């Protein structure tokens, strides 16, 4: 077993159990949902989860940042990743704990005694998916948990903080506590993911509060466009490269570290802008045949996991982007972001220590 990572990467967001089922668009229509969208459930959506459970379904450990945490830990040395969020006291929470333990991720959940563990309805139609989230206990995360002596000592020991934008609907003070802790120490890094278009659309004030602290910000093209629309002014209606450059140039609290903006575009090149540099860069994605695509749910989370692992390991920006694309490619060959293929490679290494297993961009795992 290699050296441990001392929980260098701390992730904060909403732990959820995904209830995933195929849909012929009947449920989309019934619940007024859209393909390739993510929303928070309203009262009218509550029967959706029983509808999904009545079909052939899969229960998968989810929550965007928790997916990213598990992905990063598959690449990083043992004991590198810690995840924080809030769950209920129920079987769903135990399933999440078991999934994270199997992935080597340490969890420090706040347990809410009144709400059940959150769940996300995932409707799959071919390569399209729609997410409808009932936060439940995840919505009950509190700053006092983060600032408790046991947890805050872990915060202080961590060097990288990754926060999913979904948590801006839950506990902004906890997000800001991590952001300010990172800004106060030039050796620490704060990474934000926009997560969904509705975050900049409906939680722009909360998002703006965090923006001066972004050392890295990750989004897809739809989220970036939604951010530009909400921001307004000269960036509204601009192309993805222009949006990335504009975001990179926003006011920054820690001026010792340049901000990096990463915008994925599905099969189109990933766009990257660095604060102070004139033009955004493009990085081609790894190709994959359509017949190899099994499930795109969580592909963005997987990309973030690989990318963040690269940053934690001190890889170059180009290598980190490629690591993200590599892990995303593995993810979409599986049911949800479970990283089974990568885990099998690790098992093979355990059987044969002579086998070199590391991230190699010249090898297709």
Helices and strands as residue ranges (DSSP letters): E 9-12, E 16-22, H 26-30, E 37-40, G 43-45, H 48-53, E 57-62, H 64-75, E 81-88, H 91-103, E 106-112, E 118-125, E 128-134, G 136-140, H 143-146, H 149-157, E 160-164, G 165-169, H 172-183, E 189-193, H 197-202, H 204-211, E 216-220, H 221-231, G 233-235, H 240-248, E 260-265, E 268-274, E 281-283, G 290-292, H 299-312, H 317-331, H 340-351
